[in-house]
Amino acid sequence: MVKIEIVPDMKKHMEEENKYIERVISGRIKPKRAVQTVVFTPETFSAVFSPGRIRLLLALEHWNGNIYQLAKALGRPYEAVHRDIAYLEGVGFIKIASKGRSRFPRLAGPIRMPVFA
């Protein structure tokens, strides 16, 4: 599972995370279960999650085809979908499986945004 967290101030968030780590290391508290978390400010979130990328992630939830088929299904140019998949793969939201010359995008795991749950 990939957890998305949106924070108003990245510097303050990092200070809080560092305090948590210090408390765990010193033995004052037990660590929480590890979950892959990607932290964004509102500005970086809006830059990463364009409407096209959100539609792409939604489509991948039950997708079995390759990138070319996905681009056709979304009604978007192949190059744009390929670029968005490469970007989202770099952020950790998508994994690519290859078979021959075809590449098959998949979600890396469920994506959760607890702040809105």
C-alpha positions as a Markdown table, in Angstrom:
| # | Residue | x | y | z |
|---|---|---|---|---|
| 1 | Met | 0.0 | 0.0 | 0.0 |
| 2 | Val | 1.1 | 3.5 | -0.8 |
| 3 | Lys | -0.1 | 6.2 | 1.6 |
| 4 | Ile | -0.4 | 9.8 | 0.4 |
| 5 | Glu | 0.0 | 12.5 | 3.0 |
| 6 | Ile | -0.6 | 16.2 | 2.3 |
| 7 | Val | 1.0 | 18.6 | 4.7 |
| 8 | Pro | 0.8 | 22.4 | 4.8 |
| 9 | Asp | 4.5 | 22.8 | 5.7 |
| 10 | Met | 7.2 | 20.3 | 4.7 |
| 11 | Lys | 9.8 | 21.7 | 7.1 |
| 12 | Lys | 7.5 | 21.4 | 10.1 |
| 13 | His | 6.5 | 17.9 | 9.0 |
| 14 | Met | 10.2 | 16.8 | 8.8 |
| 15 | Glu | 10.9 | 18.2 | 12.2 |
| 16 | Glu | 7.9 | 16.2 | 13.6 |
| 17 | Glu | 9.2 | 13.1 | 11.9 |
| 18 | Asn | 12.7 | 13.6 | 13.3 |
| 19 | Lys | 11.3 | 13.9 | 16.8 |
| 20 | Tyr | 9.3 | 10.7 | 16.3 |
| 21 | Ile | 12.5 | 8.9 | 15.1 |
| 22 | Glu | 14.4 | 10.1 | 18.1 |
| 23 | Arg | 11.7 | 8.9 | 20.5 |
| 24 | Val | 11.8 | 5.4 | 18.8 |
| 25 | Ile | 15.6 | 5.2 | 18.9 |
| 26 | Ser | 15.7 | 6.2 | 22.5 |
| 27 | Gly | 13.1 | 3.5 | 23.4 |
| 28 | Arg | 10.5 | 5.9 | 24.7 |
| 29 | Ile | 7.9 | 4.7 | 22.2 |
| 30 | Lys | 7.4 | 1.7 | 20.0 |
| 31 | Pro | 7.6 | 2.2 | 16.3 |
| 32 | Lys | 4.4 | 2.3 | 14.1 |
| 33 | Arg | 4.0 | -0.3 | 11.4 |
| 34 | Ala | 5.9 | 0.8 | 8.4 |
| 35 | Val | 3.9 | 1.9 | 5.4 |
| 36 | Gln | 5.3 | 3.5 | 2.2 |
| 37 | Thr | 4.2 | 7.1 | 2.5 |
| 38 | Val | 4.7 | 9.8 | 0.0 |
| 39 | Val | 4.4 | 13.3 | 1.5 |
| 40 | Phe | 3.3 | 16.3 | -0.6 |
| 41 | Thr | 2.6 | 19.9 | 0.1 |
| 42 | Pro | -0.6 | 21.2 | -1.7 |
| 43 | Glu | 1.6 | 22.7 | -4.4 |
| 44 | Thr | 3.6 | 19.6 | -5.1 |
| 45 | Phe | 0.5 | 17.4 | -5.0 |
| 46 | Ser | -1.2 | 19.6 | -7.6 |
| 47 | Ala | 1.9 | 19.4 | -9.8 |
| 48 | Val | 2.1 | 15.6 | -9.6 |
| 49 | Phe | -1.6 | 14.7 | -9.8 |
| 50 | Ser | -2.9 | 16.3 | -12.9 |
| 51 | Pro | -6.4 | 15.3 | -14.1 |
| 52 | Gly | -4.8 | 13.1 | -16.7 |
| 53 | Arg | -2.6 | 11.3 | -14.2 |
| 54 | Ile | -5.5 | 10.7 | -11.8 |
| 55 | Arg | -7.6 | 9.2 | -14.7 |
| 56 | Leu | -4.6 | 7.0 | -15.6 |
| 57 | Leu | -4.3 | 5.8 | -12.0 |
| 58 | Leu | -8.0 | 5.1 | -11.8 |
| 59 | Ala | -7.9 | 3.2 | -15.1 |
| 60 | Leu | -5.0 | 1.0 | -13.8 |
| 61 | Glu | -7.0 | -0.2 | -10.9 |
| 62 | His | -8.4 | -3.0 | -13.0 |
| 63 | Trp | -6.2 | -2.8 | -16.1 |
| 64 | Asn | -4.7 | -5.8 | -17.9 |
| 65 | Gly | -3.5 | -4.4 | -21.2 |
| 66 | Asn | -0.3 | -2.7 | -22.3 |
| 67 | Ile | 0.5 | 1.0 | -22.5 |
| 68 | Tyr | -0.6 | 1.4 | -26.1 |
| 69 | Gln | -4.0 | -0.1 | -25.3 |
| 70 | Leu | -4.3 | 2.1 | -22.2 |
| 71 | Ala | -3.6 | 5.2 | -24.2 |
| 72 | Lys | -6.3 | 4.2 | -26.7 |
| 73 | Ala | -8.8 | 3.5 | -23.9 |
| 74 | Leu | -8.1 | 6.9 | -22.2 |
| 75 | Gly | -8.3 | 8.7 | -25.6 |
| 76 | Arg | -4.8 | 10.2 | -25.0 |
| 77 | Pro | -1.7 | 10.3 | -27.2 |
| 78 | Tyr | 0.6 | 7.3 | -26.5 |
| 79 | Glu | 3.5 | 9.6 | -25.8 |
| 80 | Ala | 1.6 | 11.5 | -23.1 |
| 81 | Val | 0.5 | 8.3 | -21.4 |
| 82 | His | 4.0 | 6.8 | -21.6 |
| 83 | Arg | 5.5 | 10.0 | -20.1 |
| 84 | Asp | 2.9 | 10.0 | -17.3 |
| 85 | Ile | 3.5 | 6.3 | -16.5 |
| 86 | Ala | 7.3 | 6.9 | -16.4 |
| 87 | Tyr | 6.8 | 9.8 | -14.0 |
| 88 | Leu | 4.4 | 7.9 | -11.7 |
| 89 | Glu | 6.7 | 4.9 | -11.8 |
| 90 | Gly | 9.5 | 7.1 | -10.6 |
| 91 | Val | 7.4 | 8.4 | -7.7 |
| 92 | Gly | 6.5 | 4.8 | -6.8 |
| 93 | Phe | 2.9 | 4.6 | -7.7 |
| 94 | Ile | 3.2 | 2.3 | -10.8 |
| 95 | Lys | 5.3 | -0.8 | -11.6 |
| 96 | Ile | 6.0 | -2.0 | -15.1 |
| 97 | Ala | 6.0 | -5.6 | -16.3 |
| 98 | Ser | 7.5 | -6.4 | -19.6 |
| 99 | Lys | 6.8 | -9.2 | -22.0 |
| 100 | Gly | 8.6 | -9.1 | -25.3 |
| 101 | Arg | 8.4 | -5.5 | -26.6 |
| 102 | Ser | 5.1 | -4.8 | -24.7 |
| 103 | Arg | 5.1 | -3.1 | -21.3 |
| 104 | Phe | 2.2 | -3.6 | -18.9 |
| 105 | Pro | 1.7 | -0.9 | -16.3 |
| 106 | Arg | 0.2 | -1.9 | -12.9 |
| 107 | Leu | -0.4 | 0.0 | -9.7 |
| 108 | Ala | 2.4 | -0.7 | -7.2 |
| 109 | Gly | -0.3 | -1.3 | -4.6 |
| 110 | Pro | -3.4 | 0.3 | -3.2 |
| 111 | Ile | -3.2 | 4.0 | -2.9 |
| 112 | Arg | -4.8 | 5.6 | 0.2 |
| 113 | Met | -5.2 | 9.2 | 1.3 |
| 114 | Pro | -6.2 | 8.9 | 4.9 |
| 115 | Val | -6.7 | 12.7 | 5.3 |
| 116 | Phe | -9.8 | 12.3 | 3.1 |
| 117 | Ala | -11.0 | 8.9 | 4.3 |
